[in-house]
């Protein structure tokens, strides 16, 4: 099916809360359309959808509208409150629900919100299915809604937190414990503020928390994986062994070692891949990442008998490629780590536990374990655009062509539109840092010129 989506982006529907498309009208219509689409012909059982959210103030509003939509379609609703995105994927499978829905804008500021949908197998919906939902939302669904006696019921799942904590703990090797480790965890005032500290403590660690006091307005505010300065300071002040930075919905994670050095997703991916390879846990040598991953990662994997397979940006595309190739390790430089032995989507807590397992097993410091390769100089710049797509202009195309010519075969230039914000993202990478700055400057100048 040709992709004609207008609401769904690379990670569900996202926008400013209480403005199109993140309105109660859209949320209610989405609930109706998705409910009707995923209610099978079986009449011997009730159909249900699991709904979770992060800690944004607008989550209450979006949740209520979605609940109304699903109930009117005749689908029962199970509410779990603030929980990480991977918890919703896991619980959807565990409860044999027809759908799982996460209300979150991930790493975005509190004023934004979003809706992500998981199928009953815990995987995000395909582009084609999202097209179907959008098509239904644009039609009159009133005749298909439930009769008065068949309207759905809403209940709350009281033990959701405990179920998920036990799930993430089960990913940690049973022969190991975190006893003696001092860990600082930054939960970004987001969805993991209850589960992450408790899981680490139950595994034996001494846990210091920051970003665990959500008030509806402070998610990702000067904390979390997008702003690790507080975590770095806390690790150094407390002489901690390691710091863990999660984002607002805890599907991504970055590490800070004991020296205060930030470890990105590429290094984490290299660590987990090589560790699992050593322990015979890789079914094949393909490690899946996106076009944003550093060339240094690619060369490291090659030296270790592994292959880097790249996809377009977005953890859903990483997952799709993993399923195609039968790979069980994939991720993004931003910190999404998909470890399909344990999860169907990015899980920051489970990924952190894999890093901690290597620290404990090798009895080495984070600074020794987590620096796997020397990255190529790489820089990413973001330019906000005003509705005109600069990427299709002759000026920007010519600047890009010249940049690629200068970089040659040992460098890369990548331009793309963000799937979640009105931004053009430009990434340049090469062994020569001065050349990276030169080509970035020329392309940024071309984009600014076509917008003025």
C-alpha positions as CSV (number, residue, x, y, z in Angstrom):
1,X,0.0,0.0,0.0
2,X,1.3,3.4,-0.9
3,X,2.2,5.4,2.2
4,X,-0.4,8.2,2.5
5,X,-0.1,8.9,6.2
6,X,-0.5,12.4,7.4
7,X,-1.0,11.9,11.1
8,X,1.5,9.2,11.8
9,X,5.2,9.9,11.7
10,X,8.2,7.8,12.4
11,X,7.0,7.1,15.9
12,X,3.3,7.3,16.1
13,X,1.3,10.6,16.2
14,X,3.1,13.5,17.9
15,X,2.6,17.2,18.3
16,X,1.8,20.1,20.7
17,X,-0.8,19.0,23.2
18,X,-4.3,20.4,22.7
19,X,-3.4,21.5,19.2
20,X,-3.8,19.5,15.9
21,X,-3.1,16.7,15.7
22,X,-2.8,16.1,19.5
23,X,-6.4,17.0,20.2
24,X,-9.1,15.1,22.1
25,X,-11.1,14.8,18.8
26,X,-8.2,13.1,17.0
27,X,-7.5,10.9,20.0
28,X,-11.1,9.8,20.3
29,X,-11.4,9.1,16.6
30,X,-8.1,7.1,16.7
31,X,-9.5,5.0,19.6
32,X,-12.7,4.3,17.6
33,X,-10.8,3.5,14.3
34,X,-8.1,1.3,15.9
35,X,-10.6,-0.4,18.1
36,X,-12.8,-1.3,15.2
37,X,-9.9,-2.4,13.0
38,X,-8.4,-4.7,15.6
39,X,-11.6,-6.3,17.0
40,X,-11.6,-9.7,15.3
41,X,-14.7,-11.6,14.4
42,X,-14.4,-13.7,17.5
43,X,-17.6,-13.3,19.6
44,X,-16.6,-15.7,22.4
45,X,-14.4,-13.2,24.2
46,X,-14.1,-9.6,25.1
47,X,-11.6,-7.5,23.2
48,X,-9.2,-5.3,25.1
49,X,-6.6,-2.6,24.7
50,X,-3.9,-1.7,27.3
51,X,-3.2,2.0,27.7
52,X,-0.1,3.5,29.4
53,X,1.4,7.0,29.5
54,X,4.3,9.0,30.7
55,X,4.1,11.8,33.3
56,X,3.0,14.7,31.1
57,X,0.1,16.8,32.3
58,X,-1.7,16.4,29.0
59,X,-1.6,12.6,29.4
60,X,-4.8,12.7,31.4
61,X,-6.6,14.5,28.6
62,X,-5.3,12.3,25.8
63,X,-5.9,9.1,27.9
64,X,-9.5,10.1,28.6
65,X,-10.2,10.8,24.9
66,X,-8.7,7.5,23.8
67,X,-10.6,5.6,26.5
68,X,-13.9,7.1,25.2
69,X,-13.0,6.1,21.7
70,X,-12.1,2.5,22.4
71,X,-15.1,2.0,24.7
72,X,-17.5,3.4,22.1
73,X,-16.1,0.9,19.6
74,X,-16.9,-1.9,22.1
75,X,-13.4,-2.6,23.3
76,X,-12.5,-3.0,27.0
77,X,-9.7,-0.8,28.3
78,X,-7.0,-1.7,30.8
79,X,-5.2,1.3,32.3
80,X,-1.8,1.1,33.9
81,X,-0.8,4.7,34.4
82,X,2.7,6.0,34.1
83,X,4.9,3.2,32.7
84,X,7.8,2.9,30.2
85,X,7.0,2.3,26.6
86,X,8.6,-1.1,26.6
87,X,6.4,-2.1,29.5
88,X,3.3,-1.4,27.4
89,X,4.7,-3.6,24.6
90,X,5.5,-6.4,27.2
91,X,2.2,-6.2,29.0
92,X,0.2,-6.2,25.8
93,X,1.7,-9.6,25.0
94,X,1.4,-10.8,28.5
95,X,-2.3,-10.0,28.9
96,X,-3.1,-11.2,25.4
97,X,-4.6,-7.8,24.6
98,X,-5.6,-6.9,21.1
99,X,-3.7,-3.6,21.2
100,X,-1.3,-1.6,23.4
101,X,-1.2,2.2,23.4
102,X,1.5,4.4,24.9
103,X,0.8,8.1,25.4
104,X,4.1,9.8,25.2
105,X,6.3,12.3,23.3
106,X,9.4,10.4,24.4
107,X,12.3,12.9,24.7
108,X,10.3,16.0,23.7
109,X,9.4,18.8,26.1
110,X,6.3,18.5,28.4
111,X,4.2,20.6,26.0
112,X,4.3,17.9,23.4
113,X,2.6,14.6,23.5
114,X,2.1,11.6,21.3
115,X,0.4,8.3,20.7
116,X,2.2,5.0,19.9
117,X,0.3,1.8,19.1
118,X,1.5,-1.8,19.5
119,X,-0.2,-4.8,18.0
120,X,-1.0,-7.9,20.1
121,X,2.5,-9.3,19.4
122,X,4.1,-6.2,21.1
123,X,5.5,-4.8,17.9
124,X,4.7,-1.3,16.6
125,X,2.2,-1.1,13.7
126,X,3.4,-1.2,10.1
127,X,3.1,1.8,7.8
128,X,0.3,0.0,6.0
129,X,-1.7,-0.6,9.1
130,X,-1.3,3.1,10.1
131,X,-2.6,4.0,6.7
132,X,-5.7,1.9,7.3
133,X,-6.3,3.5,10.6
134,X,-6.0,7.0,9.1
135,X,-8.4,6.1,6.3
136,X,-11.0,4.9,8.8
137,X,-10.5,8.1,10.9
138,X,-11.4,10.1,7.8
139,X,-14.7,8.2,7.3
140,X,-18.0,8.1,9.2
141,X,-17.7,5.3,11.8
142,X,-21.0,6.0,13.6
143,X,-22.8,3.0,12.1
144,X,-20.0,0.6,13.2
145,X,-19.9,1.7,16.8
146,X,-21.1,-0.6,19.6
147,X,-24.7,-0.8,20.7
148,X,-25.6,0.5,24.1
149,X,-25.2,-3.0,25.7
150,X,-21.9,-3.7,24.0
151,X,-20.0,-0.6,25.0
152,X,-16.6,-1.5,26.6
153,X,-15.6,-1.4,30.2
154,X,-12.5,0.3,31.7
155,X,-10.4,-1.2,34.6
156,X,-7.1,-0.5,36.2
157,X,-4.3,-3.0,36.4
158,X,-2.9,-2.6,39.9
159,X,0.2,-4.9,39.6
160,X,1.6,-3.5,36.3
161,X,4.7,-2.0,38.0
162,X,5.6,-5.3,39.7
163,X,5.0,-7.3,36.6
164,X,7.4,-5.1,34.6
165,X,10.1,-5.0,37.3
166,X,10.2,-8.8,37.4
167,X,10.4,-8.8,33.6
168,X,13.4,-6.6,33.4
169,X,15.2,-8.3,36.3
170,X,14.8,-11.6,34.4
171,X,17.0,-10.2,31.7
172,X,19.9,-9.9,34.1
173,X,22.1,-13.1,34.4
174,X,20.9,-15.1,37.4
175,X,24.5,-15.9,38.5
176,X,25.3,-12.2,38.9
177,X,24.3,-9.4,41.4
178,X,24.8,-5.7,41.5
179,X,26.1,-5.8,45.1
180,X,28.8,-3.2,45.7
181,X,27.9,-1.0,42.8
182,X,26.9,2.6,43.3
183,X,24.6,3.6,40.5
184,X,23.1,7.0,39.7
185,X,19.9,6.8,37.6
186,X,18.3,9.7,36.0
187,X,14.7,9.0,35.0
188,X,14.0,12.3,33.3
189,X,11.0,12.9,35.6
190,X,9.3,10.5,33.2
191,X,7.7,7.1,32.9
192,X,10.4,5.0,34.7
193,X,10.6,7.1,37.9
194,X,9.0,4.2,39.9
195,X,10.4,1.1,38.1
196,X,14.0,1.8,37.3
197,X,15.3,2.7,40.8
198,X,13.4,-0.2,42.3
199,X,14.7,-2.8,39.8
200,X,18.3,-1.7,40.3
201,X,17.9,-1.8,44.1
202,X,16.3,-5.2,44.1
203,X,19.3,-6.5,42.1
204,X,21.6,-5.4,44.9
205,X,22.8,-1.9,43.8
206,X,23.2,1.2,45.9
207,X,20.9,3.6,44.0
208,X,21.0,7.4,43.8
209,X,18.1,8.9,42.0
210,X,17.6,12.2,40.1
211,X,14.8,13.1,37.8
212,X,12.3,11.0,39.8
213,X,9.9,13.8,41.0
214,X,7.5,14.3,38.1
215,X,5.0,17.1,38.4
216,X,3.4,17.0,34.9
217,X,5.5,19.9,33.6
218,X,9.1,18.8,34.2
219,X,9.6,15.7,32.0
220,X,12.9,15.9,30.2
221,X,13.5,19.3,31.7
222,X,17.2,19.8,32.2
223,X,17.6,16.0,32.9
224,X,17.5,12.6,31.2
225,X,19.3,11.3,28.2
226,X,18.9,14.6,26.2
227,X,20.5,16.7,29.0
228,X,23.0,14.6,30.9
229,X,24.8,17.4,32.7
230,X,23.1,16.7,36.1
231,X,23.8,13.0,35.8
232,X,27.5,13.7,35.1
233,X,27.7,16.0,38.1
234,X,25.9,13.5,40.3
235,X,28.2,10.6,39.3
236,X,31.3,12.7,40.1
237,X,30.0,14.1,43.3
238,X,28.9,10.7,44.6
239,X,31.9,8.9,43.3
240,X,29.5,6.5,41.7
241,X,30.5,3.5,39.5
242,X,28.2,4.4,36.7
243,X,25.3,6.7,35.7
244,X,22.3,5.7,33.7
245,X,20.3,8.3,31.8
246,X,16.8,7.4,30.5
247,X,14.5,9.6,28.4
248,X,10.8,10.5,29.1
249,X,9.4,7.1,28.2
250,X,12.5,5.0,29.0
251,X,12.9,3.4,25.6
252,X,16.3,4.9,25.2
253,X,19.4,5.0,27.5
254,X,22.9,6.5,27.6
255,X,25.7,5.8,30.1
256,X,28.0,8.0,32.1
257,X,31.2,6.3,33.3
258,X,32.8,6.9,36.6
259,X,35.0,9.6,35.1
260,X,32.0,11.6,34.0
261,X,32.4,10.6,30.3
262,X,29.2,10.2,28.3
263,X,28.8,6.9,26.4
264,X,26.5,7.1,23.4
265,X,24.3,4.4,21.8
266,X,27.0,3.3,19.3
267,X,29.4,2.4,22.0
268,X,26.7,0.6,24.0
269,X,25.7,-1.3,20.9
270,X,29.3,-2.4,20.3
271,X,29.6,-3.5,23.9
272,X,26.4,-5.6,24.0
273,X,27.1,-7.1,20.5
274,X,30.7,-8.1,21.4
275,X,29.7,-9.4,24.8
276,X,26.8,-11.5,23.4
277,X,29.1,-12.8,20.6
278,X,31.7,-13.9,23.2
279,X,28.9,-15.8,25.1
280,X,27.4,-17.4,22.1
281,X,24.2,-15.4,22.3
282,X,24.1,-14.1,18.7
283,X,22.1,-16.3,16.2
284,X,23.8,-14.5,13.3
285,X,26.5,-11.8,12.8
286,X,24.2,-9.0,11.7
287,X,23.9,-6.1,14.1
288,X,21.2,-3.6,13.0
289,X,21.7,0.2,13.3
290,X,20.6,3.3,11.4
291,X,22.3,5.6,8.9
292,X,23.3,7.8,11.9
293,X,25.6,5.3,13.5
294,X,29.3,6.1,13.4
295,X,31.7,4.6,10.8
296,X,33.9,3.6,13.8
297,X,31.2,1.2,15.0
298,X,31.0,-0.4,11.5
299,X,34.8,-0.9,11.5
300,X,34.8,-2.3,15.0
301,X,32.1,-4.8,14.2
302,X,33.9,-5.9,11.1
303,X,37.1,-6.5,13.0
304,X,35.1,-8.8,15.4
305,X,33.5,-10.8,12.6
306,X,30.2,-9.0,12.8
307,X,28.4,-6.9,10.2
308,X,26.6,-3.6,10.6
309,X,23.3,-3.5,8.6
310,X,21.9,0.1,8.4
311,X,18.3,1.2,8.2
312,X,16.6,4.6,8.0
313,X,16.3,6.5,11.3
314,X,13.7,5.2,13.7
315,X,13.7,2.3,16.1
316,X,10.7,0.7,14.3
317,X,12.8,0.3,11.1
318,X,15.6,-1.2,13.1
319,X,13.1,-3.7,14.6
320,X,11.6,-4.5,11.2
321,X,15.1,-5.3,9.8
322,X,16.0,-7.4,12.8
323,X,12.9,-9.5,12.3
324,X,13.7,-9.9,8.6
325,X,17.3,-11.1,9.3
326,X,16.6,-12.9,12.5
327,X,19.0,-10.6,14.4
328,X,18.6,-10.1,18.2
329,X,20.7,-7.0,18.7
330,X,20.0,-3.6,17.2
331,X,20.0,0.0,18.2
332,X,20.4,3.7,17.5
333,X,23.2,6.2,18.4
334,X,20.6,8.1,20.4
335,X,20.3,5.2,22.9
336,X,17.5,3.0,21.6
337,X,18.7,-0.5,22.2
338,X,16.5,-3.3,20.9
339,X,17.4,-6.7,22.4
340,X,14.7,-9.0,21.0
341,X,15.5,-11.9,23.3
342,X,13.8,-9.7,26.0
343,X,11.8,-7.0,24.3
344,X,10.0,-6.1,21.0
345,X,11.0,-2.4,21.2
346,X,13.7,-0.3,22.7
347,X,14.1,-0.8,26.5
348,X,16.5,1.5,28.3
349,X,16.4,-0.4,31.6
350,X,17.1,-3.8,30.0
351,X,19.9,-2.3,27.9
352,X,21.4,-0.8,31.0
353,X,21.3,-4.1,32.8
354,X,23.3,-5.7,29.9
355,X,26.0,-3.1,30.4
356,X,26.0,-3.6,34.1
357,X,26.3,-7.4,33.6
358,X,29.6,-6.9,31.7
359,X,30.9,-4.6,34.5
360,X,30.1,-7.2,37.1
361,X,31.3,-10.2,35.1
362,X,34.6,-8.6,34.1
363,X,35.1,-6.8,37.4
364,X,36.2,-3.7,35.5
365,X,35.3,-0.1,35.6
366,X,32.8,1.5,33.2
367,X,35.5,3.6,31.6
368,X,37.4,0.4,30.7
369,X,34.4,-1.6,29.5
370,X,32.4,1.0,27.6
371,X,35.0,2.6,25.3
372,X,34.9,0.0,22.5
373,X,36.2,2.0,19.5
374,X,37.5,5.4,18.5
375,X,34.6,7.2,16.7
376,X,35.1,9.2,13.5
377,X,34.6,13.0,14.0
378,X,30.8,13.4,13.5
379,X,28.5,16.3,14.0
380,X,24.8,16.8,13.8
381,X,23.1,20.1,13.4
382,X,19.4,20.9,13.4
383,X,17.7,23.7,11.4
384,X,14.1,24.6,12.0
385,X,12.2,25.2,8.7
386,X,9.0,27.2,8.0
387,X,7.0,24.9,5.8
388,X,9.1,25.0,2.7
389,X,11.0,21.8,2.2
390,X,14.6,23.0,1.7
391,X,15.8,19.5,0.8
392,X,14.1,19.7,-2.6
393,X,15.6,23.0,-3.6
394,X,18.3,23.2,-6.3
395,X,20.6,25.2,-4.0
396,X,20.6,22.7,-1.2
397,X,20.9,19.7,-3.6
398,X,24.0,21.3,-5.2
399,X,25.5,22.1,-1.8
400,X,25.0,18.5,-0.8
401,X,26.5,17.2,-4.0
402,X,29.6,19.3,-3.5
403,X,29.9,18.2,0.1
404,X,29.7,14.5,-0.9
405,X,32.4,15.2,-3.5
406,X,34.7,16.7,-0.9
407,X,34.1,13.9,1.7
408,X,34.8,11.1,-0.8
409,X,34.5,7.4,0.1
410,X,35.9,7.9,3.7
411,X,33.1,10.3,4.8
412,X,29.4,10.7,4.8
413,X,26.8,13.5,4.7
414,X,23.2,12.8,5.6
415,X,20.2,15.2,5.4
416,X,16.7,14.3,6.5
417,X,13.6,15.8,7.9
418,X,12.8,14.9,11.5
419,X,9.8,12.6,11.9
420,X,8.7,14.3,15.1
421,X,9.6,18.0,14.8
422,X,9.8,20.7,12.0
423,X,13.6,20.3,11.8
424,X,16.1,19.5,9.1
425,X,18.8,17.3,10.6
426,X,22.2,17.5,8.9
427,X,24.9,15.0,9.9
428,X,28.5,15.0,8.5
429,X,31.2,12.4,9.3
430,X,34.8,12.0,8.2
431,X,38.3,11.3,9.6
432,X,39.2,15.0,9.1
433,X,37.2,17.1,11.7
434,X,38.0,20.4,9.8
435,X,36.4,18.9,6.7
436,X,33.3,17.9,8.7
437,X,32.9,21.5,9.8
438,X,33.5,22.9,6.3
439,X,30.8,20.8,4.6
440,X,28.3,21.3,7.4
441,X,28.8,25.0,7.2
442,X,28.2,25.1,3.4
443,X,25.0,23.1,3.6
444,X,23.6,25.0,6.6
445,X,24.3,28.3,4.7
446,X,22.4,27.0,1.7
447,X,19.4,26.0,3.8
448,X,19.3,29.4,5.5
449,X,19.5,31.2,2.1
450,X,16.5,29.3,0.6
451,X,14.4,30.2,3.6
452,X,15.1,33.9,3.6
